[in-house]
Each structure stands twice: as structure tokens, then as C-alpha cells.
């Protein structure tokens, strides 16, 4: 690994450790709940080996959410007839390219689109099916 990159990863890890030291418990100290509908409580881990992947996962999740919102808005505009045929073609092509790039990035970081769908507890999943 490039020494500059290794130093940067150490800096990120140390910053994350400082930030998470303010939390009331370490991840291993949190008990598992077994009640109806409860899931195991999990927290971010600041392991240097996973911090980059977790950060990429978070960024890709946000990008995927925005992509889906843009796609819905584009469909609404098409249904209303607000766009010319050329604009519809360009918008459709752009959304398809963005979808392909998202899949490529997921493959590069060994993620699936399902991995990007964060569980928001009682609110349900972040991304619609």
C-alpha cells in the first residue's frame, strides 16, 4: 500500500476513534435484544481495514438514493409532458449511465445494491424496492 494512503487511513481511523469515544458504549458492550421485531444493535466499527469500505458504502448509498429520486422526478416530468423528445432521450441515457456506474462501483468494492439499503429500524429500509 502507498505510504501516503496508509498514513491517511491511520489519520481517518484515529479521528473516527476520537469521535466514537464519546459514545456511551463500545460495540461489544451493547447487549443483543431478543424482543419481538428487535434486531441486534450494531454500531460502526473503526477498524482501519473496513473504514474505507464502510465510507464508500455510505457514499454510494447516498448517491443511490439521489439517483432514485432523480429518476422518479424525471418520470413525473415525462408523464406531465414537460420535456421535449430530445430531453427525454438525454435524461434516460444519463440515468442509465449513472445506474451502470453505480453497479460498477458496487462490484469494485464487493457490494451489492441490497447492501446499500440501510435498515432504519422502525422506519423500514432507506431505499424502496
C-alpha positions as a printed Julia matrix, in Angstrom:
129×3 Matrix{Float64}:
   0.0     0.0     0.0
   1.18    3.52   -0.79
   2.71    5.03    2.41
   0.71    8.26    1.97
  -2.5     6.29    1.7
  -1.61    4.21    4.75
  -0.89    7.4     6.72
  -4.2     8.88    5.59
  -6.09    5.74    6.61
  -4.42    5.88   10.04
  -5.47    9.53   10.4
  -9.06    8.69    9.46
  -9.05    5.77   11.87
  -7.73    7.94   14.72
 -10.3    10.65   14.01
 -13.09    8.06   13.99
 -11.84    6.56   17.25
 -11.86   10.01   18.88
 -15.37   10.69   17.6
 -16.74    7.34   18.7
 -15.07    7.53   22.11
 -17.91    9.89   23.02
 -20.44    7.09   22.58
 -21.79    5.56   25.8
 -20.68    2.0    24.99
 -18.29    0.06   22.82
 -19.88   -2.14   20.12
 -19.1    -5.34   22.08
 -20.69   -3.89   25.25
 -24.13   -3.44   23.69
 -26.46   -6.33   24.6
 -28.5    -8.07   21.96
 -32.23   -7.61   22.31
 -34.42  -10.56   21.63
 -37.88   -8.99   21.8
 -40.44   -9.19   19.02
 -39.22   -7.26   15.97
 -35.94   -6.26   17.61
 -32.72   -6.66   15.73
 -29.21   -6.9    17.08
 -27.92   -3.43   17.78
 -24.85   -2.62   15.75
 -22.5     0.34   15.7
 -19.84    1.49   13.35
 -16.51   -0.19   13.79
 -13.38    1.86   13.29
 -11.16   -0.95   12.09
  -8.69    0.52    9.58
  -9.32   -2.39    7.23
 -13.05   -1.67    6.96
 -13.29    2.1     7.38
 -12.65    2.79    3.67
 -15.21    0.2     2.53
 -17.78    1.48    5.04
 -17.25    5.04    3.89
 -17.65    4.0     0.25
 -20.81    2.12    1.2
 -22.25    5.22    2.86
 -21.39    7.48   -0.08
 -22.82    5.0    -2.59
 -25.99    4.73   -0.51
 -26.47    8.49   -0.66
 -25.73    8.57   -4.4
 -28.19    5.7    -5.0
 -30.89    7.5    -3.01
 -30.36   10.65   -5.07
 -30.32    8.63   -8.31
 -33.68    7.06   -7.46
 -35.16   10.45   -6.54
 -33.92   11.95   -9.83
 -35.38    9.01  -11.72
 -38.79    9.47  -10.11
 -38.74   13.2   -10.82
 -37.79   12.53  -14.43
 -40.7    10.11  -14.81
 -43.09   12.69  -13.4
 -41.85   15.28  -15.87
 -42.18   12.83  -18.76
 -45.74   11.94  -17.66
 -46.66   15.63  -17.47
 -45.19   16.26  -20.92
 -42.76   18.93  -19.67
 -39.86   17.63  -21.75
 -39.12   17.53  -25.44
 -38.37   14.19  -27.04
 -34.66   15.07  -27.17
 -34.63   15.97  -23.45
 -36.37   12.7   -22.61
 -33.76   10.74  -24.57
 -30.85   12.59  -22.96
 -32.33   12.21  -19.47
 -32.99    8.5   -19.98
 -29.47    7.92  -21.27
 -27.95    9.86  -18.36
 -29.93    7.85  -15.79
 -28.94    4.56  -17.45
 -25.25    5.55  -17.41
 -25.48    6.54  -13.74
 -27.12    3.2   -12.91
 -24.34    1.33  -14.74
 -21.65    3.33  -12.92
 -23.28    2.55   -9.59
 -23.19   -1.15  -10.39
 -19.52   -0.9   -11.44
 -18.6     0.83   -8.17
 -20.53   -1.76   -6.17
 -18.62   -4.53   -7.93
 -15.29   -2.77   -7.34
 -15.94   -2.61   -3.58
 -17.63   -6.03   -3.38
 -21.04   -4.56   -2.53
 -24.5    -5.31   -3.83
 -27.31   -2.84   -4.3
 -29.02   -4.58   -1.37
 -26.01   -3.71    0.83
 -26.74   -0.04    0.17
 -30.27   -0.29    1.52
 -29.77    0.82    5.12
 -32.17   -0.51    7.74
 -33.74    2.46    9.53
 -35.29    0.33   12.25
 -38.96    1.17   12.81
 -38.97    3.34    9.67
 -38.01    0.38    7.49
 -35.43    0.32    4.7
 -33.99    3.55    3.31
 -34.38    2.66   -0.36
 -37.65    1.47   -1.86
 -37.72   -1.98   -3.5
